[in-house]
Amino acid sequence: EVAVSWRPSAEFAGNLYRGEGILPASPRDVWECIKPVAGGLRTKWDQNVKDFEVIEAISDTVSICRTTTPSACMRIISPREFVDVVVMKQYEDGTMLSAATNVEHPLCPPQPNFVRGFNYPCGCFCIPVPG
């Protein structure tokens, strides 16, 4: 069961969305499916993520990443590419998070056949619950 909520953004003409759910799995297993890493599981199950690559590793927790999406609606919507600075962190209580926002990077100019997308600050949390 997943609950999705939204509210108007104070920063742009659109909405902010939040999805929440409890999965019968360990936080580590869930995190393996959603964490933003090259060669990760996200491209295998998420039809909206075609590829994910690390452009530059700034540290072991911060990187510049490029995500591509496939075309949609019988190619009416062009493939997109997003370049973000991503931080991943694990807390003492077992919570894992990734947070990202749009960035420009000299090693990743806009690529032909893609529309450059822009991500506002966003992220995922994986929070252990008792039991």
C-alpha positions in Angstrom: 0.0 0.0 0.0 1.4 3.4 -1.0 0.0 6.8 -0.1 0.8 9.7 -2.4 0.2 13.3 -1.3 0.9 16.6 -3.0 0.9 20.3 -2.4 1.6 23.4 -4.6 5.2 24.4 -4.7 6.3 27.8 -3.3 9.3 27.8 -5.7 7.9 26.9 -9.1 4.6 26.6 -11.0 3.8 23.1 -10.1 3.3 20.6 -7.3 5.5 18.8 -4.8 4.7 15.0 -4.5 5.4 12.6 -1.7 5.0 8.9 -1.9 5.1 6.7 1.3 4.8 3.0 1.9 5.8 0.2 4.2 7.4 -2.8 2.5 7.8 -6.2 4.1 11.6 -6.3 3.5 14.8 -5.2 5.2 15.8 -1.6 4.7 19.0 -2.8 3.1 17.1 -4.8 0.5 14.8 -1.9 -0.3 17.7 0.5 -0.5 19.5 -1.8 -3.0 16.5 -1.4 -5.3 16.2 2.4 -5.2 19.7 3.8 -4.5 21.1 5.9 -7.4 24.2 4.1 -8.4 25.6 3.0 -11.8 24.8 -0.6 -12.5 22.2 -0.6 -9.8 18.8 -2.2 -9.8 16.8 0.9 -10.5 17.2 0.6 -14.3 15.9 -3.0 -14.2 12.5 -2.2 -12.6 11.9 1.5 -13.2 10.6 2.0 -16.7 11.2 5.7 -16.4 15.0 5.3 -15.9 16.9 4.0 -18.9 20.4 4.6 -17.7 22.3 6.1 -14.8 26.0 7.0 -14.8 28.4 8.7 -12.5 30.1 11.6 -14.3 32.4 12.5 -11.3 32.7 11.1 -7.9 33.4 14.0 -5.6 33.7 11.8 -2.5 32.4 8.5 -1.3 29.0 10.0 -0.6 28.7 12.9 -3.2 28.7 12.5 -7.0 27.6 14.2 -10.2 25.3 11.8 -12.0 23.5 11.7 -15.4 20.1 9.9 -15.6 18.4 9.3 -18.9 14.8 8.4 -19.5 13.3 6.8 -22.6 10.8 8.4 -25.0 7.2 8.1 -24.0 3.7 8.2 -25.6 4.8 6.5 -28.8 7.8 8.9 -29.0 5.7 12.0 -28.7 7.8 12.8 -25.6 11.5 12.9 -26.4 14.1 11.0 -24.3 15.3 13.2 -21.4 18.6 13.5 -19.6 19.2 15.0 -16.1 22.5 16.0 -14.5 22.4 16.2 -10.7 24.6 16.4 -7.7 23.7 13.5 -5.5 24.5 12.8 -1.9 23.9 9.5 -0.2 24.0 9.0 3.6 23.3 6.4 6.2 22.4 7.4 9.7 23.1 5.5 13.0 19.4 4.4 13.3 19.7 2.7 9.9 17.9 5.3 7.8 19.4 5.7 4.3 18.8 8.6 2.0 19.7 10.0 -1.3 19.1 13.7 -2.1 19.8 15.4 -5.4 19.4 18.7 -7.3 20.1 19.9 -10.8 23.7 21.0 -11.6 25.7 21.9 -14.7 29.0 20.1 -15.2 31.7 20.6 -17.9 32.1 16.8 -18.3 28.5 16.4 -19.3 27.3 18.9 -21.9 23.8 18.4 -23.4 23.8 15.3 -25.6 22.2 15.0 -29.0 18.9 13.2 -29.2 18.0 14.1 -25.5 16.1 17.0 -24.0 18.0 18.3 -21.0 15.7 18.2 -18.0 15.9 20.1 -14.7 15.3 18.5 -11.3 14.4 20.6 -8.3 15.7 19.3 -5.0 14.4 15.8 -4.5 15.3 12.6 -2.7 14.4 9.2 -1.2 14.5 8.0 2.4 14.5 4.4 3.5 13.6 4.4 7.2 13.5 1.2 9.3 10.3 0.7 11.3 10.0 -1.5 14.4 9.1 -5.1 13.6 
